[in-house]
Amino acid sequence: DASYASNKVTYGSHTGIFIMLNSAPIVWYSKRQNTVETSTFGSEFVALCIATELVQGLRYKLRMMGVPLDGSTSMYCDNESVMKNGSIPESTLSKKHNAICYHKVRESVAAGWIQVGLIKIESNLADLFT
């Protein structure tokens, strides 16, 4: 999750991530974003990109410990536009400045490492960290 322009001095956004493994929380993340985004879409997509990188690292660590990983990791965001742009192959990106995050997420979805779904705002535990 991300809170758009929550810092009233720099207008930077804040990222909150909550990762669970077998219903147990294993990672929680709360940090200001390094960039100033011009839209909620941008700040949410940056948060999704950071979460994608964290999940890829965790998947790698689990494989190194000999834990078999079958299928993709489910990731949820509360922004429908971000979910659609991150998961539907037919979607196109009209915001060029979000291209790196966009391609990172899309590449991970295409490789079968993650799948992006929509979660209601009320059910989003990562909202606690934004």
SERO-4910 file (N, C-alpha, C, O; in steps of 0.05 Angstrom, whole numbers):
BEGIN
 pado doro    nc1    nc2    nc3   cac1   cac2   cac3    cc1    cc2    cc3    oc1    oc2    oc3
  Asp    A     17    -23      0      0      0      0     18     25      0     41     23      7
  Ala    A      7     47     -8     22     72     -8      3     95      0    -21     95     -7
  Ser    A     14    114     14     -1    138     20     11    160      2     34    167      4
  Tyr    A     -6    171    -15      3    190    -35      9    217    -23     -9    229     -9
  Ala    A     33    228    -27     41    255    -19     34    260     11     24    281     18
  Ser    A     40    240     28     33    243     56     52    262     71     45    272     92
  Asn    A     76    266     61     95    285     74     89    313     63     93    318     40
  Lys    A     79    330     81     70    357     72     93    376     68     89    399     58
  Val    A    118    368     74    141    385     68    152    378     40    157    396     24
  Thr    A    157    352     35    169    344     10    148    333    -10    154    329    -33
  Tyr    A    124    328      0    103    315    -16    110    287    -26    101    279    -47
  Gly    A    128    274    -11    135    247    -18    114    227     -8     99    234     11
  Ser    A    113    204    -20     94    184    -12    107    164      7    131    164     11
  His    A     91    148     20    101    128     39     91    101     31     68     97     24
  Thr    A    109     81     32    103     54     25     99     37     50    115     39     69
  Gly    A     79     20     50     75      0     71     71    -27     59     54    -31     41
  Ile    A     86    -47     69     84    -74     58     82    -93     81     96    -90    102
  Phe    A     65   -114     78     61   -134     99     61   -161     84     44   -167     68
  Ile    A     81   -178     91     84   -204     77     79   -226     97     90   -226    119
  Met    A     62   -245     89     56   -268    106     64   -294     92     63   -296     67
  Leu    A     72   -314    108     79   -340     98     63   -360    115     67   -362    139
  Asn    A     45   -375    102     28   -394    117     13   -381    140     12   -391    162
  Ser    A      1   -358    134    -15   -342    153      1   -330    176    -11   -320    195
  Ala    A     27   -330    174     44   -318    195     59   -294    183     70   -296    162
  Pro    A     58   -271    197     73   -248    187    103   -252    188    113   -260    210
  Ile    A    117   -248    166    146   -251    166    161   -226    159    184   -223    166
  Val    A    148   -208    145    161   -182    137    140   -160    139    118   -163    129
  Trp    A    148   -138    152    132   -114    150    152    -91    144    174    -91    154
  Tyr    A    142    -73    127    160    -53    116    145    -26    115    122    -25    106
  Ser    A    158     -6    125    146     21    124    169     41    119    187     44    136
  Lys    A    167     54     96    189     73     89    179     94     70    161     89     53
  Arg    A    191    118     71    184    138     52    196    131     25    218    120     23
  Gln    A    181    137      4    191    131    -23    213    151    -31    212    174    -23
  Asn    A    232    142    -47    255    159    -55    247    179    -76    261    199    -80
  Thr    A    225    175    -89    217    193   -111    191    207   -103    176    198    -85
  Val    A    186    230   -115    161    244   -111    143    238   -136    150    245   -158
  Glu    A    122    225   -131    104    216   -152     82    238   -157     75    253   -139
  Thr    A     72    238   -181     52    259   -188     23    248   -186      4    263   -192
  Ser    A     20    223   -178     -7    211   -176     -7    189   -156     13    177   -149
  Thr    A    -31    182   -147    -35    158   -130    -26    133   -145    -13    116   -133
  Phe    A    -32    132   -171    -24    109   -187      6    105   -185     15     82   -181
  Gly    A     21    126   -188     50    124   -188     61    115   -161     78     97   -160
  Ser    A     51    126   -139     61    118   -113     52     89   -106     68     74    -94
  Glu    A     28     81   -114     20     53   -110     37     34   -127     43     11   -118
  Phe    A     44     42   -151     59     24   -169     88     22   -159    100      0   -160
  Val    A     99     43   -148    126     42   -135    125     22   -112    143      6   -108
  Ala    A    104     24    -96    101      5    -73     99    -24    -82    110    -42    -70
  Leu    A     84    -28   -104     81    -55   -115    108    -65   -125    114    -89   -123
  Cys    A    124    -48   -137    150    -55   -147    169    -63   -124    183    -83   -126
  Ile    A    168    -48   -102    185    -54    -79    176    -81    -67    193    -97    -60
  Ala    A    150    -85    -65    140   -111    -55    148   -134    -73    154   -155    -63
  Thr    A    148   -130    -99    157   -150   -118    186   -158   -113    192   -181   -113
  Glu    A    203   -138   -109    231   -143   -104    235   -158    -77    251   -177    -76
  Leu    A    219   -151    -57    221   -165    -31    212   -194    -34    225   -212    -23
  Val    A    190   -199    -48    180   -226    -52    200   -243    -68    204   -266    -62
  Gln    A    212   -231    -89    232   -246   -104    255   -254    -87    265   -277    -89
  Gly    A    264   -236    -69    286   -243    -51    278   -265    -31    294   -283    -26
  Leu    A    254   -264    -21    244   -285     -3    241   -312    -17    248   -333     -5
  Arg    A    231   -311    -41    229   -336    -57    257   -349    -61    260   -373    -60
  Tyr    A    277   -332    -67    304   -341    -71    315   -354    -45    327   -375    -46
  Lys    A    311   -340    -22    320   -351      3    307   -377     10    320   -396     20
  Leu    A    281   -380      5    267   -405     11    278   -428     -7    282   -450      3
  Arg    A    283   -422    -32    295   -442    -50    323   -450    -40    330   -474    -41
  Met    A    338   -431    -31    365   -437    -20    364   -455      4    383   -470      9
  Met    A    342   -453     20    339   -470     43    327   -497     36    322   -514     54
  Gly    A    321   -502     10    310   -527      2    280   -529      3    269   -551      0
  Val    A    266   -507      7    237   -506      8    226   -505    -21    232   -487    -36
  Pro    A    211   -526    -29    200   -525    -56    178   -504    -59    161   -501    -42
  Leu    A    179   -489    -81    159   -468    -87    143   -476   -111    154   -477   -133
  Asp    A    118   -482   -107    101   -489   -129     82   -465   -135     68   -456   -117
  Gly    A     83   -456   -160     65   -435   -168     76   -407   -160     99   -404   -152
  Ser    A     59   -388   -164     66   -360   -160     59   -350   -132     43   -363   -118
  Thr    A     70   -328   -124     63   -315    -99     41   -295   -104     42   -279   -122
  Ser    A     20   -296    -88     -3   -278    -90      4   -252    -76     12   -251    -53
  Met    A      0   -230    -91      4   -203    -80    -21   -187    -84    -35   -190   -104
  Tyr    A    -28   -170    -65    -53   -156    -66    -48   -126    -62    -32   -118    -46
  Cys    A    -63   -110    -78    -62    -81    -75    -91    -71    -75   -109    -84    -85
  Asp    A    -95    -47    -63   -122    -36    -61   -128    -16    -83   -148     -2    -81
  Asn    A   -112    -14   -103   -116      4   -125   -122    -12   -150   -105    -26   -161
  Glu    A   -147    -10   -160   -155    -27   -183   -139    -21   -208   -132    -40   -223
  Ser    A   -132      4   -213   -117     11   -237    -89     -1   -236    -79    -11   -256
  Val    A    -76     -1   -213    -50    -13   -210    -51    -43   -213    -35    -55   -227
  Met    A    -72    -56   -202    -76    -85   -205    -79    -92   -234    -67   -111   -243
  Lys    A    -96    -78   -248   -100    -84   -277    -75    -80   -293    -69    -96   -310
  Asn    A    -62    -57   -289    -37    -52   -304    -15    -71   -298      2    -77   -314
  Gly    A    -15    -82   -274      6   -101   -266      0   -129   -274     19   -145   -275
  Ser    A    -25   -136   -279    -31   -164   -284    -44   -171   -311    -42   -194   -319
  Ile    A    -56   -152   -324    -70   -158   -349    -51   -152   -372    -43   -130   -376
  Pro    A    -44   -173   -388    -24   -169   -410    -32   -149   -431    -15   -137   -443
  Glu    A    -58   -145   -435    -68   -126   -455    -65    -97   -447    -68    -79   -464
  Ser    A    -60    -92   -422    -59    -64   -413    -34    -50   -423    -13    -63   -427
  Thr    A    -37    -24   -428    -14     -9   -437     -9     14   -417    -27     24   -404
  Leu    A     16     21   -415     24     42   -396     26     69   -410     41     72   -430
  Ser    A     11     88   -401     12    115   -413     29    134   -397     34    157   -405
  Lys    A     39    125   -375     56    142   -357     85    132   -360     93    113   -347
  Lys    A    100    146   -376    127    137   -382    146    138   -358    164    121   -356
  His    A    141    156   -339    159    158   -316    156    134   -297    173    131   -279
  Asn    A    135    118   -299    131     94   -283    140     69   -298    135     47   -288
  Ala    A    154     72   -320    160     49   -338    177     28   -324    173      4   -329
  Ile    A    197     36   -309    215     16   -297    200     -2   -277    203    -26   -278
  Cys    A    185     10   -259    169     -5   -240    149    -22   -255    144    -46   -248
  Tyr    A    136    -11   -275    116    -25   -291    128    -51   -304    117    -72   -301
  His    A    152    -48   -316    164    -71   -330    174    -92   -310    174   -116   -315
  Lys    A    183    -83   -286    192   -101   -266    169   -119   -256    172   -143   -254
  Val    A    146   -107   -251    123   -122   -242    112   -139   -264    107   -163   -259
  Arg    A    110   -129   -288     99   -144   -311    117   -168   -317    107   -190   -324
  Glu    A    143   -164   -315    162   -186   -320    159   -208   -300    160   -232   -307
  Ser    A    155   -201   -275    151   -221   -254    125   -236   -257    123   -260   -251
  Val    A    104   -222   -265     78   -235   -271     81   -255   -294     72   -277   -293
  Ala    A     94   -246   -316     97   -262   -340    114   -287   -334    110   -308   -345
  Ala    A    134   -284   -316    151   -307   -309    137   -326   -290    147   -348   -285
  Gly    A    114   -318   -279     99   -336   -261    109   -335   -232    102   -352   -216
  Trp    A    124   -314   -225    134   -311   -198    113   -299   -180    111   -307   -156
  Ile    A     98   -281   -190     77   -268   -174     51   -266   -190     51   -269   -214
  Gln    A     29   -262   -176      4   -255   -188     -8   -233   -171     -6   -233   -146
  Val    A    -20   -213   -184    -29   -189   -171    -60   -190   -170    -73   -193   -190
  Gly    A    -70   -186   -146    -99   -186   -142   -108   -161   -128    -92   -145   -118
  Leu    A   -134   -157   -126   -146   -133   -114   -156   -141    -86   -168   -162    -82
  Ile    A   -151   -123    -67   -161   -127    -40   -176   -102    -31   -169    -80    -39
  Lys    A   -197   -105    -16   -212    -82     -6   -195    -66     13   -178    -77     28
  Ile    A   -199    -40     13   -183    -22     30   -185    -30     59   -166    -29     74
  Glu    A   -209    -38     67   -214    -45     95   -199    -70    104   -193    -73    127
  Ser    A   -192    -87     85   -179   -113     90   -149   -111     86   -135   -131     91
  Asn    A   -139    -89     77   -110    -87     70    -94    -81     95    -94    -59    106
  Leu    A    -80   -102    105    -64    -99    129    -40    -81    125    -30    -69    145
  Ala    A    -30    -78    101     -7    -60     95    -14    -31    100      3    -14    102
  Asp    A    -40    -25    101    -49      2    106    -40     13    133    -37     37    137
  Leu    A    -35     -6    152    -25      2    178      3     15    177     10     30    195
  Phe    A     18      9    156     45     19    154     49     43    136     72     51    131
  Thr    A     27     55    127     30     79    110     22    104    125     23    126    114
***
